[in-house]
Each structure stands twice: as C-alpha cells, then as structure tokens.
Amino acid sequence: MEATIRRWTERVLDGEVLTIEEGLALLQLQGAELGYLFAAAQSLRERFFGRDMGLCSIINAKSGHCREDCAFCAQSAHHQAEVPVYPLKQVAEIVAGARRAEEQGCRCFGIVTSGSRIEPGEELDRLLAALREIRATTAVRPSASLGLLDRDCALALAEAGCVTYHHNLETARSFFPHICTTHDYEQDVATVRAAREAGMKVCCGGIFGLGESLEQRVELALTLRELEVDSVPLNFLVPVPGTPLASMNALTPKDCLRIIALHRFLLPDRHISVCGGRETNLREYQSWIFLAGASGMMVGNYLTRQGRDFAADLQMIRDGELNHVELC
C-alpha cells in the first residue's frame, strides 16, 4: 500500500484527480496503512501551506426558529432541541465579537445567522453596517454565513467589505434529500456561484456522520473541487437531543482523520479547516488533524455548543511546531 499511496501523491502533485474508486480505497485504509496515508497528506499540506495554520472564529448573530428542516440542526423550528433563540444582534455586539477575535489572533471572523436567507431590509442593512465598521476599525477579514444568496445580496455584501461567504453544501447531492427537504441542493450550489461572481472568496464544506455512505463522502469532495471553492470547513456530527439524528452513532477519530486526508488528496491546494465536532469525535486525536492534512481549525464557541479553551488550541499548534497565521 505504501507504493500505491506514493503514486496517488505523485499524481495529485501532477494535477490529476483521484478516481472515485481510489477515494473509496483511501477511506478504507487501516492500521499501518494509515501511517503512510498521513505522511502523504502531511506532505501535500506542507507543499502548499508549509507549517502555517489558519484559525477562524464565529459569532452566532441570530439564533433559532429556522424554517429549514436540516436533520442535524438544533436551530430548526421543525425539531424539539433546546437552543437559545434571539433576533439579530446589534451592530455594536457584532463588531465587539470581531474585536475579541482580533485580540486572540483570529483575522478570520464569521458572522452567522439562522434562517433560510437574509431578506433585503433592516436586518441586511444592519449586517452591512457591521461589516463596514469591522473593515474600518479592525484588521479582521470578515466572512458571513447568512443562508441562501442571490446576486444583489451578494454584491451588497462584497461592497460592504465581506471577504468570504460561507455556505456549506452539508452532504453529497445524492444524500441531501435524506437530510433536508425545505430547499433544493441546486439552490446551495447557486449560492456558492453567486458569492464567487460577486467577488467574494467561498468557504464551503459539509458535515459528516449523517448516515452518508463512503461513496457519498467522495462525491461531496469531488463536487467541492468542481465548484473551485477557496476553503473547505469539515464538520463532524454531534447528535443533538430533539433532532432526527439524536441517536446517530458518532464517528470514530480515525474516520474523521480519513475524511480530512481524503479532502487533502482531492483538494490539495485548498485551505482545509476542521470545525464543529472535533472535540467530541476526535477526542484525544485532535492534534492528528494536522498530520491528516488540515491547514486550520475553528476556535472558540460554535453556534449552539461551547468550544474548547482557546489557550489549549494554541498550545496544540505550538506542540506541533506549527505557525498560527492568517489563511482565510
């Protein structure tokens, strides 16, 4: 298997794409074979990013009462999960969050809202004002995750200083109807394209452990490659009581590491960040994300769950002899 992984690596560096069958084989490696895989994934990461690690953080700027029925999401009004519910925060609160992120060394700061989309009007105006103030008074490069996006809204966000638009596809096209029925997959794809056409970078990934097959994990990665997204956030399901996936079995740490390595092989020059669920699913293997090919991670709190101590994450980077830099 060592020779096979070496050939995969050489082909990837030559600009070739692994086949679906090769992606499946990668996801099924076991034991000592994983040592060869992680060495290759790390070499690919170092080829394009050296020892640099990017950190990002978010603010949950509007929480709960989402009309979408995403099966994994605690904020859906269709489910019975207990989460904070509040309207869009004021400009001062959002900007204060960006300043806290800057103080911690995070130049990549995401403004996240619940709901299908932000409609033109008072909410959008408030978000645009927050973006303008963040750009004018901090060194933060803000991103936004506001749901589905049309051309006019995308252009307004870009003009206000939004550097990156974040919008996950969540899972493979073939599995999406099992996870969400309130909007179509192609609407998500159209949002990614609208953000890019408006001049923003695109941060787009998914969440794993929803019940998808190994083939569908490869399918999602290939779709992200086809869309030429700039960065890829990888999330791992934390089952939430009150949601349809409350009884789903957690991924193993090595499942997570294989998923990271798959994306490094299929999107070798893209920033790959490990986000939600790393504490629960990776446990004592969290520091292995860098060996598996990740070039960054989310720090601080998540949308509805508390994150790990920031100092512990910084120490993990230092222990790995890595550099904390801006990659978003």
Salt bridges, closest charged atoms under 4 A:
GLU2 OE2 - ARG6 NH2 3.24
GLU16 OE1 - ARG11 NE 3.09
GLU22 OE2 - ARG11 NH1 2.55
GLU68 OE1 - HIS183 ND1 2.88
GLU119 OE2 - ARG117 NE 3.99
GLU122 OE2 - ARG126 NH2 2.73
GLU123 OE1 - LYS62 NZ 3.22
GLU133 OE2 - ARG99 NH2 3.90
ASP152 OD1 - ARG151 NH1 3.92
GLU186 OE2 - ARG173 NE 2.74
ASP188 OD1 - HIS167 NE2 2.63
ASP188 OD2 - HIS183 NE2 2.92
GLU212 OE2 - ARG217 NE 2.76
ASP230 OD2 - ARG196 NH2 3.40
ASP255 OD1 - ARG258 NH2 3.28
ASP269 OD1 - ARG270 NE 3.16
ASP313 OD2 - ARG278 NH2 2.62
ASP313 OD1 - ARG308 NH2 2.80
GLU326 OE2 - ARG141 NE 2.96
